Amino acid sequence: MADFIGAFDQSTTATRFAVVGADGAEAGAAAREHDQLRPAENRVEHDPAQIWDHAQGVMADALGRAGLAATDLAAIGVTNQIETTVVWDRRTGRPYHHAIVWQDTRTDRLAAALAADGRAETIHRKAGLVSNPHFSATKIQWLLEHVPGLRAAAERGDALFGGTDTWLIWQLTGGTAGGRHVTDVTNASRTMLMNLTTLDWDEELLDLFGVPRAMLPRIHSSISPDGFGTTAQHGVPISGVLGGPQAAMFGNGCSATGAAWCNHTHRNLVMLNIGSEPVRSRHGLHTTVAYQLPDTPAVYALEGNIAHTGDAARWVVEDLGSLSSPEAFETAASSVTATEGLYFVPAFTGLGVPHPEPEARGALIGLAPGHTRAHLARATLESTGFRMHEVLAAMTDDCAVAPLTLTVDRSAAACDVSLAVQADVTGIPVSRAATAEPPTRGAAYAAGLGVGYWKDTGALPVHRPGQDRWKPRWKTGRRRAALADWRRAVGRTGPLAGADSQAPS
């Protein structure tokens, strides 16, 4: 067997390729950013042809930097920006339209109409998702309604739909000369068209959006020795595919029930591995497929978004101007061990799960003459911990799976005091990701497992230095009292009055 695994990470901003060895280290990597096209205020698009061009370039660059050839790769994995929608002509390979990016909200009225006529309940029951314009189904519907001739081509099977994973795999495996039209269960679970139980396209959901089945890719498990084909140029098997968040979760070793993962940026995306039984959330959370090994049941996750986490710290530093830099913010927050009764609820545009009221606004509660910038900085970090606790508690209430560990990555995870505070507030051990590029690592792990490069998930090289782990220090009594005070503070953010008695504890 060849000595290395290759992995594509086709993200919202760039396409990256890395060469990964048996120890999980990257022997070479390269990335190229693609254009962010914004033809209108609520529209975000990418050029699929540019993405494919960049994919070829970064693969060649990464192999060159590693001093290797494609024949040195035992397999290739793919991870990608989920929910972004590409539709192209099977005969010519030309896209019918630019890719409609997951951030695009041109279909917000279509998504809102789903709730008005009861279709949203069907979608939630079958697909596990709360109706939202970010998912692919309304984007496909919009394209079918606005691109001349597209519906007829889709019904004939000449127009193909896929995420950027499907687009790259089709191109890599031959394109117009027999390219594979496939996706995996994690990406399919983000369309509002896949049934979470059958793991196949659902006829009732297809009918709700008017999507012809003939345009949809075949769904495979995330790790498949032969389901995704081989590269046309070098014959390298493509044996692992995962959506971006799922790849990060997998790359961080969160493959066991009870493992939680969170990316820390301007907002937090939280996912909890809930095992092999899908549940439908009562708290507005999404149910998604985390991954699926060959010939085994899928593993599911509950997902929740927390707005204004990194944004809250940025507001304190930049907009409020109370501290000079992110480094000064961290120093200030670590200079005190408690907020002395100060609570900051950063509900700039609402709070979200488990508080669905979008009219709520932020508040500083308990402000007293003795409070300083240091207390405000720490209260900001504690607010992220409280929100994390609320979302994880909602997940446990939904599925009876308690989070055992929390692994975090991305830019804001570099703040040590933030992670220590999150461990204290949530009562869960917190670990920083072992790599700066968990999605790439996850795609490589999936591909390697697909060809036996690693024998099972226990053999994956997931390493975290001891200094990148934090255990809870707060006593149970302090945590309960702080959470009760937080709920009272949330209850004073305008329309959320009284919500403190409704949030899971």
SVG drawing of the C-alpha trace seen along z (x, -y; Angstrom):
<svg xmlns="http://www.w3.org/2000/svg" viewBox="-51 -53 62 57">
<polyline fill="none" stroke="black" stroke-width="0.4" points="0.0,0.0 1.2,-3.6 2.5,-5.5 0.2,-8.6 -3.4,-9.7 -4.6,-12.8 -7.5,-15.0 -9.5,-17.8 -11.1,-20.4 -13.4,-22.5 -14.6,-25.2 -16.6,-28.3 -13.5,-30.5 -10.9,-28.2 -10.0,-24.8 -7.2,-23.0 -5.4,-19.7 -3.1,-18.0 -0.9,-14.9 -1.2,-13.0 1.0,-10.3 0.3,-7.4 1.0,-9.6 -1.6,-12.1 1.0,-14.8 0.8,-16.7 3.7,-16.1 2.6,-18.9 -0.4,-21.1 -1.6,-23.9 -4.7,-26.1 -6.3,-28.7 -9.1,-31.1 -12.0,-31.4 -14.1,-34.5 -17.0,-35.4 -19.7,-36.5 -22.4,-38.8 -24.8,-39.7 -27.4,-41.1 -27.6,-41.9 -29.0,-38.5 -27.1,-36.4 -23.7,-34.6 -22.4,-32.5 -19.3,-30.6 -18.0,-29.7 -17.9,-25.8 -15.4,-26.0 -13.0,-28.0 -13.3,-25.6 -12.5,-22.7 -9.5,-24.5 -8.3,-25.3 -8.7,-21.7 -6.5,-20.5 -3.9,-23.2 -3.7,-22.6 -3.4,-18.9 -0.4,-19.3 1.1,-22.0 0.7,-19.9 2.2,-16.8 5.1,-18.9 5.8,-20.4 5.8,-16.9 8.1,-15.6 5.5,-13.0 3.4,-11.9 -0.2,-10.9 0.9,-7.2 2.2,-7.7 -1.4,-8.1 -3.3,-5.1 -6.6,-7.0 -8.2,-10.4 -10.8,-11.9 -13.1,-14.8 -14.7,-17.3 -16.7,-20.3 -18.9,-23.3 -22.2,-21.7 -25.5,-22.8 -23.9,-24.8 -25.8,-23.8 -24.4,-23.1 -26.4,-22.0 -24.6,-21.2 -25.1,-19.6 -24.1,-15.9 -23.3,-16.1 -21.1,-19.3 -20.0,-19.6 -21.0,-23.2 -22.9,-24.6 -26.4,-25.9 -25.8,-28.7 -23.2,-29.7 -23.2,-27.6 -25.6,-29.0 -23.7,-29.1 -25.2,-28.0 -25.1,-31.6 -27.3,-32.7 -30.9,-33.6 -32.7,-34.4 -35.1,-31.5 -36.1,-32.8 -39.7,-33.3 -39.8,-29.7 -38.5,-28.4 -41.0,-30.6 -43.9,-29.2 -43.0,-25.7 -44.0,-26.5 -47.1,-28.4 -48.7,-25.4 -47.4,-22.6 -44.7,-21.2 -42.1,-22.1 -43.4,-19.5 -43.0,-16.8 -39.5,-17.9 -38.6,-17.9 -40.1,-14.4 -38.4,-12.8 -35.2,-14.8 -34.6,-16.0 -34.1,-19.6 -35.8,-22.8 -36.8,-24.5 -34.2,-27.0 -33.0,-28.7 -29.5,-27.6 -30.3,-24.0 -30.2,-22.8 -33.8,-21.9 -35.1,-25.5 -32.0,-26.4 -32.7,-23.6 -36.4,-24.6 -35.3,-28.2 -33.0,-27.1 -35.7,-24.8 -38.1,-27.8 -35.7,-30.4 -33.2,-28.8 -34.9,-28.3 -35.0,-24.6 -33.6,-23.3 -36.6,-21.4 -37.0,-19.5 -33.2,-18.6 -33.5,-17.5 -36.4,-15.3 -34.4,-13.7 -31.4,-13.2 -29.3,-15.5 -29.1,-18.1 -27.2,-16.9 -27.4,-18.3 -24.7,-18.0 -22.8,-19.8 -19.2,-20.7 -18.3,-17.2 -20.3,-15.7 -19.1,-18.3 -15.4,-17.5 -15.9,-13.7 -17.7,-13.8 -14.8,-15.8 -12.1,-13.7 -13.6,-10.4 -14.0,-11.5 -16.5,-14.2 -18.4,-13.9 -16.5,-10.7 -18.3,-8.6 -17.8,-10.6 -19.4,-9.2 -22.5,-11.2 -22.4,-10.4 -22.5,-11.9 -22.3,-10.6 -24.9,-10.5 -23.6,-13.5 -24.0,-15.8 -27.3,-14.3 -28.6,-14.8 -28.2,-18.6 -30.5,-18.9 -34.0,-18.5 -34.5,-15.7 -33.0,-12.7 -35.0,-10.5 -32.9,-10.1 -34.2,-6.6 -33.9,-5.1 -30.8,-7.1 -32.2,-7.6 -34.0,-10.3 -37.6,-10.5 -40.3,-10.7 -42.6,-12.8 -39.9,-15.3 -39.0,-15.4 -42.6,-16.1 -42.8,-19.0 -40.0,-20.8 -40.7,-19.6 -37.3,-18.0 -36.9,-15.3 -35.2,-12.2 -33.2,-11.8 -31.0,-14.8 -29.9,-13.6 -26.7,-11.7 -26.5,-8.2 -26.0,-8.2 -23.2,-6.1 -21.8,-5.7 -19.1,-8.2 -16.4,-5.6 -16.6,-3.4 -13.9,-1.3 -15.4,-1.6 -18.6,-3.7 -17.0,-7.0 -14.8,-5.6 -11.2,-6.3 -9.5,-9.3 -9.5,-9.1 -6.0,-10.4 -4.1,-8.3 -6.5,-5.5 -6.4,-6.6 -9.5,-5.5 -11.7,-8.2 -12.8,-6.3 -14.0,-8.9 -16.4,-11.8 -17.7,-13.9 -19.4,-17.3 -17.2,-20.0 -18.5,-20.1 -18.8,-16.3 -15.2,-16.0 -14.0,-18.3 -15.8,-16.3 -14.4,-13.1 -10.9,-14.5 -11.0,-15.5 -11.8,-11.9 -15.4,-12.5 -16.6,-9.2 -18.1,-7.8 -21.5,-8.5 -21.4,-11.4 -18.5,-13.2 -19.3,-16.8 -17.5,-19.2 -17.7,-22.9 -16.0,-25.3 -15.2,-28.7 -15.5,-31.6 -17.8,-34.6 -20.4,-32.0 -20.3,-28.5 -21.6,-25.4 -22.1,-22.6 -22.6,-19.0 -23.2,-16.0 -22.6,-12.4 -25.9,-10.7 -25.2,-7.2 -27.1,-5.1 -30.6,-6.2 -31.9,-9.5 -34.0,-11.7 -36.1,-14.7 -35.4,-17.7 -38.1,-19.4 -35.9,-22.4 -35.3,-23.5 -32.0,-21.7 -31.1,-19.9 -30.5,-16.2 -27.8,-15.2 -25.7,-12.2 -22.3,-12.5 -20.7,-9.6 -21.3,-6.1 -18.8,-3.3 -19.2,-0.6 -22.0,1.9 -22.9,0.4 -25.7,-1.8 -25.2,-5.5 -24.0,-7.5 -26.1,-10.7 -25.5,-14.0 -27.7,-16.8 -26.5,-20.3 -27.1,-23.7 -25.8,-27.2 -24.9,-29.8 -24.8,-33.3 -22.6,-36.2 -19.9,-34.3 -16.7,-35.5 -18.7,-38.6 -19.3,-39.4 -15.6,-39.5 -15.0,-41.6 -17.7,-44.0 -16.0,-44.5 -12.6,-45.1 -13.5,-47.0 -16.9,-48.6 -17.0,-49.3 -13.3,-50.1 -12.8,-49.0 -9.7,-46.9 -7.0,-47.5 -6.6,-44.1 -7.7,-40.4 -4.6,-39.7 -5.5,-42.5 -9.0,-41.0 -7.6,-37.6 -5.2,-39.1 -8.0,-41.0 -10.4,-38.1 -7.7,-35.9 -6.8,-38.5 -10.0,-37.9 -11.5,-34.6 -15.2,-35.7 -17.5,-38.3 -18.7,-39.4 -22.3,-39.2 -22.0,-40.7 -23.8,-38.9 -23.5,-39.8 -26.2,-38.4 -25.0,-39.0 -28.4,-38.8 -27.6,-41.3 -30.1,-39.7 -31.8,-37.2 -30.3,-34.2 -31.6,-31.1 -31.9,-27.6 -33.4,-27.1 -34.8,-30.7 -36.4,-31.1 -37.5,-34.7 -35.6,-36.8 -36.7,-40.1 -34.5,-39.7 -31.7,-42.1 -28.4,-42.1 -28.1,-43.2 -25.5,-43.8 -27.1,-42.6 -25.8,-43.3 -23.4,-46.1 -22.0,-47.8 -19.3,-50.5 -16.7,-47.9 -16.8,-46.2 -13.9,-46.8 -13.0,-45.9 -11.6,-42.7 -15.0,-41.6 -16.7,-42.5 -14.2,-40.5 -14.7,-37.5 -18.5,-37.9 -18.2,-37.8 -16.4,-34.5 -18.8,-33.1 -21.7,-34.0 -20.3,-31.6 -20.0,-28.9 -23.6,-29.5 -24.9,-29.3 -22.9,-26.1 -24.5,-24.6 -28.0,-25.6 -27.5,-24.0 -25.9,-20.8 -28.6,-20.6 -31.3,-20.9 -29.5,-18.1 -29.5,-15.8 -33.1,-16.6 -33.9,-15.5 -31.9,-12.3 -30.9,-11.3 -27.2,-11.3 -25.1,-13.4 -22.0,-15.0 -18.9,-13.4 -16.2,-15.5 -16.1,-18.7 -13.5,-19.3 -13.1,-22.8 -11.3,-24.2 -11.0,-27.3 -9.7,-30.8 -11.4,-31.6 -10.3,-28.3 -6.8,-29.8 -7.9,-31.6 -6.9,-29.4 -9.0,-31.3 -12.0,-30.9 -11.7,-27.1 -11.0,-26.9 -14.2,-29.0 -16.2,-26.7 -15.1,-23.7 -16.1,-25.3 -19.5,-26.5 -20.5,-23.3 -19.0,-20.9 -17.5,-19.0 -13.8,-18.4 -12.7,-20.6 -9.9,-19.8 -8.4,-22.0 -8.1,-20.4 -4.8,-18.7 -4.6,-20.2 -5.3,-23.5 -7.1,-21.8 -9.6,-19.2 -11.8,-19.0 -8.8,-18.0 -7.7,-15.5 -11.2,-14.1 -11.4,-13.6 -8.0,-11.9 -9.0,-9.6 -12.2,-8.6 -10.3,-7.8 -7.6,-5.9 -10.2,-3.7 -11.9,-3.0 -8.8,-1.3 -7.5,0.2 -4.7,-2.3 -5.9,-2.5 -7.7,0.6 -10.4,-1.1 -11.3,-4.4 -9.3,-3.3 -6.1,-3.3 -6.6,-6.9 -3.8,-9.2 -5.8,-11.7 -3.3,-13.3 -3.8,-16.2 -1.0,-17.6 -1.9,-17.6 -1.6,-21.4 -4.5,-21.6 -7.0,-20.0 -9.1,-21.7 -11.1,-20.0 -14.0,-21.7 -12.9,-23.5 -16.2,-24.8 -18.0,-22.9 -21.5,-21.8 -23.1,-24.4 -21.3,-27.3 -22.3,-26.0 -26.0,-25.6 -26.1,-29.1 -24.4,-30.7 -26.7,-29.0 -29.8,-30.1 -28.5,-33.7 -27.8,-33.4 -31.4,-32.3 -32.7,-35.2 -30.5,-37.5 -31.7,-36.0 -35.3,-36.5 -34.6,-40.3 -33.7,-40.7 -37.0,-42.1 -39.4,-39.6 -37.7,-36.7 -39.1,-37.7 -40.1,-34.5 -38.0,-32.3 -35.7,-31.3 -38.3,-28.8 -38.5,-27.2 -34.8,-26.5 -33.5,-23.0 -31.3,-22.9"/>
</svg>
